[in-house]
Amino acid sequence: MNGTEYSTRLKSILALNRNRSIKRLVSEIPIQALIDEEFCIQVSSAMNGGSQKWQKLRANPDVGQMLPDRHGIYMFCWEPPLAFQTEAGENRFDWCLYVGKAFDTTIRKRFEGEYKKYIMGDPRLLYETKENMTREQRLSKYLCLQPLSIWFLVVDDKLSIPDLEDKLIDLLNPPLNKQKSIRGRYLEAETAF
């Protein structure tokens, strides 16, 4: 299914479920880490100091072929259609949903073997109300969101990968990563007006 077909399917499911609520996915902002300027500079330096630079691709089931067959870290980020016009142009905000590492494998193999099946998955799962979901259930539910991007960084120093992943999780607090503190709490949806 291509992006246009998936978008049409998503719009259809949203229309059919207009009266149903999707539970909010709450992401807590890690103020302590983000106001620590020295920590942020150290993490930025560690991420940007190598020969490789971050890359970003639109996530779809076929993107795996374009991902590097090398070790590194990656993030799945949702880009909702909310945009603001500024003098510099249009600004959109990415929501980091998940951070991961390709330590024992490569970024390409990690995507192909683990995440491909969730990308552009069944958007009806957004209406699932189950609490205490497994990692697979969380990924299946939220990696169907579109437009979704995969950000990735090839890391030449393989031994630094787990530390870089931990630091990114500490700074971004992605709601689908459950291994740290309280992530991805679900709240009842409220009507806006």
C-alpha distance (Angstrom), angle and dihedral (degrees) to the residues before:
residue distance angle dihedral
M1 . . .
N2 3.79 . .
G3 3.81 126.0 .
T4 3.81 94.9 -96.6
E5 3.80 93.2 50.4
Y6 3.80 90.7 47.2
S7 3.81 91.8 48.6
T8 3.81 89.8 52.6
R9 3.81 90.6 48.9
L10 3.82 91.6 48.6
K11 3.81 92.1 50.0
S12 3.80 90.2 49.6
I13 3.80 92.6 51.5
L14 3.81 91.3 46.7
A15 3.81 90.0 51.3
L16 3.81 92.1 49.2
N17 3.79 91.1 49.7
R18 3.80 99.3 39.4
N19 3.81 91.7 125.7
R20 3.80 94.2 49.2
S21 3.78 123.6 85.6
I22 3.76 127.3 -127.7
K23 3.78 111.1 -145.2
R24 3.77 112.9 -115.6
L25 3.74 117.7 -107.8
V26 3.78 104.4 -140.2
S27 3.75 119.9 -152.0
E28 3.77 114.6 -168.6
I29 3.78 114.5 -143.2
P30 3.81 110.4 -126.6
I31 3.81 95.9 -136.4
Q32 3.83 93.7 170.9
A33 3.81 92.2 59.9
L34 3.80 96.8 38.0
I35 3.81 96.2 51.9
D36 3.80 90.8 50.0
E37 3.79 95.9 96.3
E38 3.81 94.1 -174.7
F39 3.82 91.8 52.6
C40 3.82 92.1 47.7
I41 3.82 91.0 49.2
Q42 3.82 91.3 48.7
V43 3.81 91.9 50.1
S44 3.81 91.9 45.6
S45 3.78 90.2 49.0
A46 3.82 92.1 48.9
M47 3.80 91.1 49.2
N48 3.79 96.5 43.0
G49 3.80 100.9 33.4
G50 3.79 98.9 82.4
S51 3.76 129.9 79.3
Q52 3.82 91.4 -98.5
K53 3.80 127.0 78.7
W54 3.79 130.4 -153.1
Q55 3.79 114.6 -90.9
K56 3.79 129.4 -163.4
L57 3.80 128.6 -155.5
R58 3.78 132.6 175.2
A59 3.79 106.3 -101.0
N60 3.79 114.5 -123.0
P61 3.80 131.2 141.2
D62 3.82 91.7 -93.5
V63 3.83 98.4 49.6
G64 3.81 92.0 93.3
Q65 3.81 91.5 84.3
M66 3.80 89.4 60.6
L67 3.81 95.6 48.9
P68 3.80 119.2 97.2
D69 3.77 119.4 -98.1
R70 3.81 88.4 -134.4
H71 3.81 139.6 95.5
G72 3.80 121.3 -89.4
I73 3.78 147.3 102.1
Y74 3.78 131.2 -69.5
M75 3.80 142.3 -174.1
F76 3.77 133.8 -156.8
C77 3.80 110.5 -141.1
W78 3.78 127.9 -174.6
E79 3.81 118.1 -142.6
P80 3.80 108.5 -160.3
P81 3.82 115.8 -161.5
L82 3.82 93.3 -107.3
A83 3.82 107.3 122.5
F84 3.79 136.9 173.1
Q85 3.78 125.3 -154.0
T86 3.79 115.8 -134.1
E87 3.77 133.3 169.3
A88 3.81 87.6 -94.9
G89 3.83 92.1 53.0
E90 3.76 135.7 -99.1
N91 3.80 120.0 -12.9
R92 3.77 124.6 -160.1
F93 3.76 127.9 180.0
D94 3.78 124.5 -128.9
W95 3.79 118.0 -147.7
C96 3.78 111.2 -149.8
L97 3.80 105.2 -138.2
Y98 3.78 102.0 171.9
V99 3.81 140.2 9.8
G100 3.78 122.7 -161.6
K101 3.77 144.0 165.2
A102 3.78 135.5 -131.2
F103 3.79 99.6 -150.7
D104 3.80 106.3 137.1
T105 3.78 91.6 29.5
T106 3.82 138.0 20.2
I107 3.78 130.9 -83.6
R108 3.82 90.0 -111.3
K109 3.81 94.6 49.1
R110 3.80 91.7 44.9
F111 3.81 90.7 53.9
E112 3.80 94.9 43.6
G113 3.80 94.7 45.1
E114 3.78 100.4 39.9
Y115 3.80 117.6 12.9
K116 3.80 107.6 31.3
K117 3.81 91.5 81.0
Y118 3.82 91.6 58.2
I119 3.81 98.8 47.6
M120 3.81 111.0 100.1
G121 3.78 87.9 0.0
D122 3.78 127.7 155.4
P123 3.84 108.3 -43.3
R124 3.83 89.9 -163.2
L125 3.81 85.2 78.4
L126 3.82 88.3 72.1
Y127 3.81 86.6 75.7
E128 3.81 92.6 54.8
T129 3.81 109.8 121.3
K130 3.78 99.6 -167.8
E131 3.81 115.3 134.5
N132 3.81 124.1 -144.0
M133 3.77 95.9 28.5
T134 3.79 122.3 -172.1
R135 3.80 119.6 -112.9
E136 3.80 90.1 -101.2
Q137 3.81 91.6 51.4
R138 3.83 91.8 49.4
L139 3.80 92.3 48.9
S140 3.79 92.2 45.6
K141 3.79 91.3 49.9
Y142 3.80 99.5 47.0
L143 3.80 107.7 26.3
C144 3.79 87.2 69.4
L145 3.81 88.2 73.5
Q146 3.79 114.2 111.8
P147 2.90 141.3 -117.9
L148 3.79 88.5 38.3
S149 3.79 125.4 167.0
I150 3.74 132.8 -162.7
W151 3.78 114.2 -142.3
F152 3.80 115.3 -164.5
L153 3.77 140.6 177.7
V154 3.79 124.1 -163.6
V155 3.80 107.6 -137.1
D156 3.80 116.2 -156.5
D157 3.82 94.0 -168.1
K158 3.80 98.3 67.4
L159 3.81 93.5 -172.4
S160 3.83 90.8 62.4
I161 3.82 93.8 56.9
P162 3.85 98.6 88.9
D163 3.81 91.1 48.6
L164 3.81 92.4 48.4
E165 3.80 90.7 49.8
D166 3.82 91.4 49.9
K167 3.80 91.7 49.7
L168 3.81 92.3 49.3
I169 3.79 90.5 49.9
D170 3.82 90.1 49.0
L171 3.82 91.7 51.6
L172 3.80 101.3 38.3
N173 3.82 100.1 30.7
P174 3.82 92.7 -155.0
P175 3.79 109.2 -153.7
L176 3.81 96.2 -135.6
N177 3.81 93.0 57.4
K178 3.78 103.9 87.5
Q179 3.78 101.7 175.4
K180 3.81 95.0 90.3
S181 3.82 131.5 57.6
I182 3.80 119.1 -52.8
R183 3.78 109.3 -24.3
G184 3.74 132.2 167.2
R185 3.78 99.9 10.3
Y186 3.76 111.4 -177.6
L187 3.78 122.5 -134.9
E188 3.76 130.6 -175.5
A189 3.78 112.3 -95.0
E190 3.77 116.4 -111.4
T191 3.77 126.7 -154.6
A192 3.79 113.0 -108.2
F193 3.79 98.0 -141.7
